[in-house]
Amino acid sequence: MKNSRILIIEDDKYISNFIEVSLKKDDYEVITANSAADGLFKFSSYKPEIIILDLGLPDRDGLEIIRDLREFSNIPIIVVSARGLERDKIEALDLGASDYVTKPFFMGELMARIRVIERFISNLGVDDPVIFQCDYLMVDFEKRKVQIHGEDIHLTPLEYKLLRLLIDNRGKVLTHNYIIRHVWGYSGENDTKSLRVIMANLRRKIEKDNTSHRFIVTEVGVGYRFTDE
């Protein structure tokens, strides 16, 4: 698979150049923009496949860019921002950002998150597999059967629905509210405690070692992410 065309929307020239040079070393095609207006223009002109977006742009807040883009595009957006507060991460992800990296950051981490998104893109348009296999976990979606090390385990309907949601969005950070809406069917902050209880039960059933989570990673204060790496 060819490397993606990536649009960087970042007004800090040092950071923009650093990301651009690093990506080009790995043969990515890179377009840069230093403002929201320039970024939206180049999005329309160059048809990138991934956007790396700063929130503190000189002409508009990056959150507004996410909101605008989500009205007509599902392009993956990785936020790279100095805003490290929990509420900023949650708002960006709830608006439709695919991932969130806080400055300062290691380029290796950003590259890894780009590769996760590329794998997700490559699976789009492909029929969902009847069986999902990762390490010692097997899920038969057709039969709604889950096995650990070849042995059947029982999941409640909510636990199964939660596991399916995480697997379908593997590699992506899902906020508490996003999960609650898709598992319970409505949004309610008071249900975060219920989510934690169900998540703990699910982990106890599918994780080999509860002290070192193999599949379900906690994004502290934000939500959860399923990893198949």
C-alpha positions as CSV (number, residue, x, y, z in Angstrom):
1,M,0.0,0.0,0.0
2,K,1.3,3.4,-1.0
3,N,1.9,5.9,1.8
4,S,-0.8,8.5,2.4
5,R,-1.1,12.1,1.2
6,I,-1.1,14.1,4.5
7,L,-2.1,17.7,5.0
8,I,-0.5,19.5,8.0
9,I,-2.4,22.5,9.3
10,E,0.0,24.1,11.7
11,D,1.1,27.8,12.1
12,D,4.3,27.0,14.1
13,K,6.9,26.8,11.3
14,Y,9.3,24.8,13.4
15,I,6.8,22.1,14.3
16,S,5.4,22.0,10.7
17,N,8.8,21.6,9.2
18,F,9.8,19.0,11.7
19,I,6.7,16.9,10.9
20,E,7.0,17.5,7.2
21,V,10.7,16.4,7.0
22,S,10.0,13.3,9.2
23,L,7.1,12.2,7.0
24,K,8.9,12.8,3.7
25,K,11.8,10.6,5.0
26,D,9.2,7.8,5.1
27,D,8.0,8.7,1.6
28,Y,4.8,10.4,2.5
29,E,3.4,13.1,0.3
30,V,3.0,16.2,2.4
31,I,1.1,19.4,2.0
32,T,1.4,22.2,4.6
33,A,-0.9,25.1,5.5
34,N,-0.3,27.7,8.2
35,S,-3.9,28.8,8.8
36,A,-7.4,27.5,8.9
37,A,-8.3,29.2,5.6
38,D,-5.2,27.9,3.9
39,G,-5.9,24.5,5.3
40,L,-9.4,24.3,4.0
41,F,-8.3,25.6,0.6
42,K,-5.6,22.9,0.3
43,F,-8.0,20.2,1.5
44,S,-10.2,21.0,-1.4
45,S,-7.3,21.4,-3.9
46,Y,-5.1,18.4,-3.0
47,K,-7.6,15.8,-1.6
48,P,-5.4,14.6,1.2
49,E,-6.1,11.2,2.9
50,I,-5.1,12.3,6.5
51,I,-5.0,15.7,8.2
52,I,-2.7,16.6,11.1
53,L,-4.3,19.6,12.8
54,D,-3.2,22.1,15.4
55,L,-6.0,23.7,17.4
56,G,-4.4,27.1,18.1
57,L,-4.5,28.6,14.6
58,P,-4.2,32.3,14.0
59,D,-7.5,32.8,12.2
60,R,-9.9,30.2,13.6
61,D,-10.0,27.6,16.4
62,G,-9.1,24.1,15.2
63,L,-12.2,22.7,16.8
64,E,-14.3,24.7,14.3
65,I,-12.3,23.1,11.5
66,I,-13.1,19.7,12.8
67,R,-16.8,20.6,13.0
68,D,-16.8,22.1,9.5
69,L,-15.1,19.1,7.9
70,R,-17.4,16.6,9.6
71,E,-20.3,18.2,7.8
72,F,-19.2,16.7,4.5
73,S,-16.1,14.5,5.0
74,N,-15.0,11.5,7.1
75,I,-11.3,12.2,6.5
76,P,-9.2,11.0,9.5
77,I,-8.0,14.0,11.6
78,I,-5.1,13.7,14.1
79,V,-5.0,16.6,16.4
80,V,-1.5,17.7,17.5
81,S,-2.0,20.4,20.1
82,A,-0.4,22.0,23.2
83,R,-3.9,21.9,24.8
84,G,-3.5,19.0,27.2
85,L,-6.6,19.4,29.3
86,E,-9.0,16.5,29.4
87,R,-11.9,18.6,28.2
88,D,-10.0,19.7,25.1
89,K,-9.3,16.1,24.2
90,I,-12.8,15.0,24.8
91,E,-14.3,17.9,22.8
92,A,-12.0,17.3,19.8
93,L,-12.7,13.5,19.8
94,D,-16.5,14.0,20.2
95,L,-16.5,16.5,17.3
96,G,-15.0,13.8,15.1
97,A,-11.2,13.8,15.5
98,S,-9.7,10.4,15.0
99,D,-6.8,10.8,17.5
100,Y,-5.2,13.4,19.8
101,V,-1.5,13.9,20.4
102,T,-0.3,16.4,23.0
103,K,2.7,18.7,22.4
104,P,5.5,18.1,23.0
105,F,5.5,14.7,21.4
106,F,7.8,12.1,20.0
107,M,7.6,11.7,16.2
108,G,7.7,7.9,16.6
109,E,4.4,8.1,18.4
110,L,2.8,10.3,15.8
111,M,4.1,7.9,13.0
112,A,2.6,4.9,14.9
113,R,-0.8,6.7,15.1
114,I,-0.7,7.5,11.4
115,R,0.0,3.8,10.6
116,V,-3.0,2.8,12.7
117,I,-5.2,5.1,10.7
118,E,-3.7,3.8,7.4
119,R,-4.7,0.3,8.4
120,F,-8.2,1.5,9.2
121,I,-8.4,3.2,5.8
122,S,-7.2,0.1,4.0
123,N,-10.0,-2.0,5.6
124,L,-12.7,0.4,4.4
125,G,-14.8,-1.0,1.7
126,V,-13.8,-4.6,2.6
127,D,-16.5,-6.9,3.9
128,D,-16.3,-7.3,7.6
129,P,-14.8,-10.6,8.5
130,V,-17.1,-13.2,10.0
131,I,-14.3,-14.1,12.5
132,F,-12.0,-11.7,14.2
133,Q,-8.7,-13.3,15.5
134,C,-6.1,-11.5,17.5
135,D,-3.5,-13.3,19.7
136,Y,-5.5,-15.6,22.0
137,L,-8.9,-13.8,21.4
138,M,-11.3,-15.1,18.8
139,V,-14.7,-13.5,18.1
140,D,-17.2,-15.2,15.7
141,F,-19.5,-12.3,14.8
142,E,-22.0,-14.5,12.9
143,K,-22.5,-16.9,15.9
144,R,-21.8,-14.2,18.5
145,K,-19.3,-16.5,20.1
146,V,-16.2,-15.4,22.0
147,Q,-13.2,-17.7,22.8
148,I,-10.1,-17.2,24.9
149,H,-7.3,-19.7,24.2
150,G,-9.9,-21.8,22.3
151,E,-12.4,-22.0,25.1
152,D,-15.8,-20.4,25.0
153,I,-16.5,-17.5,27.4
154,H,-19.9,-16.0,28.2
155,L,-20.5,-12.3,27.7
156,T,-23.6,-10.5,28.6
157,P,-25.4,-8.7,25.7
158,L,-23.9,-5.3,26.8
159,E,-20.4,-6.8,27.2
160,Y,-20.6,-8.3,23.7
161,K,-22.0,-5.0,22.2
162,L,-19.1,-3.1,23.9
163,L,-16.5,-5.6,22.6
164,R,-17.9,-5.4,19.1
165,L,-17.9,-1.6,19.1
166,L,-14.2,-1.5,20.3
167,I,-13.1,-4.1,17.7
168,D,-15.0,-2.3,14.9
169,N,-13.1,0.9,15.8
170,R,-9.8,-0.7,16.8
171,G,-6.9,1.7,17.0
172,K,-9.3,4.7,17.5
173,V,-9.8,6.5,20.8
174,L,-13.5,6.2,21.7
175,T,-14.7,8.7,24.4
176,H,-16.9,7.7,27.3
177,N,-19.9,9.6,25.8
178,Y,-19.4,8.0,22.3
179,I,-19.4,4.5,23.8
180,I,-22.4,5.2,26.0
181,R,-24.4,6.5,23.0
182,H,-23.6,3.5,20.9
183,V,-24.0,0.8,23.6
184,W,-26.9,2.2,25.6
185,G,-28.4,4.3,22.8
186,Y,-28.4,7.6,24.5
187,S,-25.9,10.0,26.1
188,G,-25.7,10.4,29.9
189,E,-22.7,11.5,31.9
190,N,-24.0,9.6,35.0
191,D,-23.6,6.3,33.1
192,T,-19.8,6.7,33.0
193,K,-19.7,4.7,36.3
194,S,-21.8,1.9,34.7
195,L,-19.5,1.9,31.7
196,R,-16.4,1.4,34.0
197,V,-18.1,-1.5,35.7
198,I,-19.0,-3.2,32.4
199,M,-15.5,-2.5,31.0
200,A,-13.9,-4.0,34.1
201,N,-16.0,-7.1,33.8
202,L,-15.2,-7.4,30.1
203,R,-11.5,-7.0,30.7
204,R,-11.6,-9.7,33.5
205,K,-13.1,-12.1,30.9
206,I,-10.8,-11.4,27.9
207,E,-7.5,-10.2,29.3
208,K,-5.0,-12.8,30.3
209,D,-3.3,-10.4,32.8
210,N,-5.5,-7.8,34.5
211,T,-2.4,-5.8,35.5
212,S,-1.3,-5.4,31.9
213,H,-4.1,-4.8,29.5
214,R,-3.5,-6.6,26.2
215,F,-6.5,-5.5,24.2
216,I,-8.3,-2.6,25.8
217,V,-6.2,0.5,26.6
218,T,-7.5,3.2,28.9
219,E,-7.0,6.8,27.6
220,V,-7.1,8.4,31.1
221,G,-10.0,10.8,31.5
222,V,-11.0,10.4,27.9
223,G,-12.1,6.9,27.0
224,Y,-10.8,3.6,25.7
225,R,-9.0,2.2,22.7
226,F,-8.8,-1.4,21.4
227,T,-5.4,-2.4,20.1
228,D,-4.6,-5.4,17.9
229,E,-0.9,-4.7,17.6
